Amino acid sequence: MEKLVKIILTVVLVLIAAACEKEAPVTEVPDIDGGDVSGAETVGHDLIVLGDKLEDPYSVKNVTKALEALYPTKAGRVDITPTDKYVRFLPDGDDQYQRLVSMGLELVDHPLDYKIVKDGDYYHDPALDTTEITWQYAVVPYTFKMPSWVRGEVLDECYIPDAAATRAGGIDWDAVEREAFRLTGNADLLEPRTKGRDSPEGRITIVDEDANGGKPFGVAGVTVVANVFVKFTKDHTDRDGYYKMKRSFSARPRYRLLFDNSASFDIGINKILIPASTSTLGKGSNAGIDYTVTKDSGRKIFSRCVVNNAAYDYISKCGEDGIGVLAPPRKLRIWIFQKMDASSAVMLHHGAVLDNDLLTSFLGGYSQLIKVFAPDITIGVRGKDDYASIYAETCHELAHASHFAQVGKSFWDKYIAYVIQSFITTGGETYGNGGDSGAGYCEVGEIWAYFMQSWFYNQRYGGAWPQNGYSFWFHPQILRFLNQRGLSPGQIFKALDKDANSLGALKNKLLELYPEKSSVITQTFARYETV
């Protein structure tokens, strides 16, 4: 699979370099979402290191033994009916993997009944070739039927008592659970028992040194996952970073951030093409953990959280009740490239470019592969070491995604066709020279995205208006001046319909919509219009 991924990434890189690259294109295939290890001895953000296999206290066999040990007179009359199954699958390619995901399975890439010597963000079974997808593990309801179209097996039958059944039937199931840990040699994992055991809750925050007085604020909408062996629970954080789980634990859970956001976007990928990246937080109290992300927390988790917050912030401000800009399509797929400074909004996952004749001709048989490994937005964060620069870059690409949502695939295909053609004919010229056919699509799209990048930056940080995009042949200043003279981002966006495919067409649409502003619109465009 590794060779296939590299082929696909090379293709994506062409699109990235042609779409929104700010400097000369990078021609080598980058390490996707790579980054430095945090330096901690037991928690990092690279490969998970496993130790010895452990005995699962939640297996039916072990829960039954624990019940017999605590309630010898009741054990024979209480039936430990399995509630879940611990399973694993070995997908033969991304199609099978995505099919499992579409079934609603929460897949993890490492076994759940091994000691973790060093925690990390991903794992690959050493018995498998590194070019293939590794085993995927899941906990499913006992009634789940194993699919026949993928290799899989049931590893164990489990009994995971519901929180409501803590003392059902005169049995203290919390005590039974703790006894199962002791009988299986896992007593060292247990937390002290307290009255009325609560489920984990806490807050995930991040520091932006240039905002909020440098004080931490919430990582919004991200998924916090906690598990002990096969017992899982999760919750999305609210806009201020707070979460509260539904299940409780007797032992110290392992906590992770899954970048599957409540605002309907995913940030991937780890080392295989999965819907959402994972950043480990390590083990913490069964009452929950608070975690603050800073630039010192590790490159990957910091950049993921900034992109997460930028996207959540952008999307939450869209709509009729916000700034009047159409939100990007739901189920947006965002990739982060640590070793590139280029970003793009190619919108492949939502169908753009896939049937474009130019792309098909350029890619040959590989054009169909793009349909499987398809991002919508890519964010290059090389050289962007602070929150503000990653935030602005993400807002730029999300503005493109809003534009796509309004104009559709036909417009976007022409837009991307222009930048691909420019990339081919100019040997890597960023946006071409503006003189080729289709340049108007690029001009309109880029002045909008650069304007919104600056607008969101100014809204967050204040100060002087950033001059993003001012050095190119197109002129984002046009929209800045119109905004300063009374046209809101929502009013400008309304003019960005599918017929606004040149600067002149955009001007005419604005004049049609806002005749009371005709003098300002005409004068502003006259200053920069070349056609």
WOURPE-V361245 format. One record per pair of residues at least 24 apart in sequence whose C-alpha atoms are under 6 Angstrom apart, sorted by the first residue. I is the first residue (numbers start at 1). J is the second residue. Records with the same first field share a line. If there is no record, write none. Layout:
I = J ; J
This chain:
1 = 131 ; 132
2 = 131
16 = 343 ; 344
18 = 419 ; 420 ; 423
19 = 344
20 = 343 ; 344
21 = 342 ; 343
30 = 339
32 = 337
33 = 336 ; 337 ; 338
34 = 338
35 = 299 ; 300
38 = 298
42 = 118 ; 119
43 = 118 ; 119 ; 282
44 = 119 ; 120
45 = 120 ; 121
46 = 120 ; 121
47 = 120 ; 122 ; 123
48 = 118 ; 119 ; 120 ; 122 ; 123
49 = 117 ; 118
50 = 115 ; 116 ; 117
51 = 115 ; 116 ; 117
52 = 114 ; 115
53 = 114
54 = 113 ; 114
55 = 184
56 = 113
57 = 180 ; 181
58 = 158 ; 159
59 = 157 ; 158 ; 159
60 = 157 ; 158 ; 159
62 = 180
63 = 180
66 = 176 ; 179 ; 180
67 = 176
82 = 158 ; 159
83 = 142 ; 159
84 = 140 ; 141 ; 142 ; 158
85 = 139 ; 140 ; 142 ; 156 ; 157 ; 158
86 = 139 ; 155 ; 156
87 = 137 ; 138 ; 153 ; 154 ; 155
88 = 136 ; 137 ; 152 ; 153
89 = 135 ; 136 ; 151 ; 152
90 = 135 ; 151
107 = 136 ; 137 ; 138
108 = 136 ; 137
109 = 136
112 = 229
113 = 229
120 = 280
121 = 278 ; 279 ; 280
189 = 251
190 = 250 ; 251
191 = 250 ; 251
198 = 248
199 = 245 ; 247 ; 248
200 = 244 ; 245 ; 286 ; 287 ; 288
201 = 243 ; 244 ; 288
202 = 242 ; 243 ; 288 ; 289 ; 290
203 = 241 ; 242 ; 290
204 = 241 ; 290 ; 291 ; 292
205 = 241 ; 292
206 = 292 ; 293 ; 294
207 = 294
208 = 387
220 = 309
221 = 261 ; 262
222 = 259 ; 261
223 = 257 ; 258
224 = 256 ; 257
225 = 255 ; 256
226 = 253 ; 254 ; 255
227 = 253 ; 254
228 = 253
249 = 286
252 = 284 ; 285 ; 286
253 = 283 ; 284 ; 286
254 = 282 ; 283
255 = 281 ; 282 ; 283
256 = 280 ; 281
264 = 330 ; 331
265 = 331 ; 332 ; 333
266 = 333
267 = 334 ; 335
268 = 335
310 = 391
323 = 490
324 = 490
325 = 490
326 = 402
327 = 402
328 = 401 ; 402 ; 405
333 = 375 ; 376
334 = 376 ; 377 ; 378
335 = 378
336 = 378 ; 379
337 = 380
338 = 381 ; 382
339 = 382
340 = 380 ; 382
341 = 380 ; 381 ; 382
342 = 380
343 = 378 ; 379 ; 380
344 = 377 ; 378
345 = 376 ; 377 ; 397
346 = 376
347 = 376
348 = 374 ; 375 ; 376
349 = 374 ; 375 ; 376
352 = 409
353 = 413
392 = 453 ; 457
395 = 453
396 = 449 ; 453
399 = 449
400 = 449
407 = 497 ; 498
415 = 441 ; 442
440 = 501 ; 502
441 = 501 ; 502
443 = 474
447 = 476
451 = 476
